[in-house]
Amino acid sequence: MIRLITLNCWKHEGDWAARMAAIGTGLGHLAADIVCLQEVYTGGGRDTGQVLAAATGLICSDVAARHKRRGGTLSSSGLAILSRQPPLAIAAIDLPTSPQDGGRKALIGTFPSAAGPVRIVCLHLSHLRTPEAPALRAAQLAHLLGAAQAEWHGPLALAGDFNASWQSPDLAALHGPGWVSSAVALAGRSSLIGRPAALIDHIALNDPASGQDSKGWQLHQAQIVLDQPMHPHVQPSDHAGIMAILRPPL
C-alpha cells in the first residue's frame, strides 16, 4: 500500500520556520510514503521542499513556478513530491494560463511499488474566482490528464489543491467511470482552516484494471490531517492536509 498525503504549504506566510518544523514533525508522525506539496516557497534562502525532505528523510522532486516578488523577494510558489523511494520518472508540465494567474505547472511522477508502478500527479489549479476561472481550471485539468495518461495504462492518482469542490463542473473530467475521490469519505468537511465546508483539496484515483476481472488499486481511509496547531501552538498551514491509503490489487 501507499500512504499518500497532499498539503498546500502556504508559501512563506506566518512564521515560516516554525511552520516548517510543525509540518515536518506532523509528516514524520504520519509516516507517509509519498507527499504532494503545493505553494512550495523558494526565495531569500528559504526552500520549503528541501527543508521538509530533510525533516522527513524523504526524497524531494520539485519544480519552481509562479515567479514573482513576494514581500520584496523574488520567489517561486512551486510544487514538490516527497517520496520514500526515488521516482522511476519525473516530469513537470506547463498548464494553460491567464494573465491574472500565470505560471502554473503540474508535476508528474511514476513511483515503484510491490504491485507495480504507480503514477502520481501533484497539482494546484487556478485560485481565481472570475467568471472565466471555472473554464480555466477545467482546461488545466484536461491538459494535465492528457499528459499523465499518455502511453500510461496503470493506476493514476491526482493529489493537490484543486481550488474547487469535488462536485464542481470544473472537475467534470473526473466524474466519469473509474474515478474515486477522498471527497466522498470527507463530505461536509473542510480543507481550509477556519472555513466550514470548503473541501477543495483532494486525492483522486483511477485504475483501468478496476473495471476488469482483476481488481485494481483502491482508495481507502481518507482523512483530514495536519489541521490542528502543534507545539508550540503553530498552525502548520492555512490548508489542512488530506491523507489516503492507496491499496494495491488483492
ABEGO torsion letter per residue (X at the ends): XBBBBBBBAGEABEBAAAAAAAAAAAAAAAGBABBBBBGBBBEGGBBAAAAAAAAAGBBBBBBBBGBBBBGGBBBBBBBBBBBABBBABBBBBBBBBBAABBGBBBBBBBBBBAAEBBBBBBBBBBABABAAAAAAAAAAAAAAAAAAABGBABBBBBBEBAGBBAABAAAAAAABBGBBBAAAAABGBBABBGBBGBBABBBBBBBAAAABABBBBBBBGBBBBGABBBOBGBBABABBBBBBBBBBBX
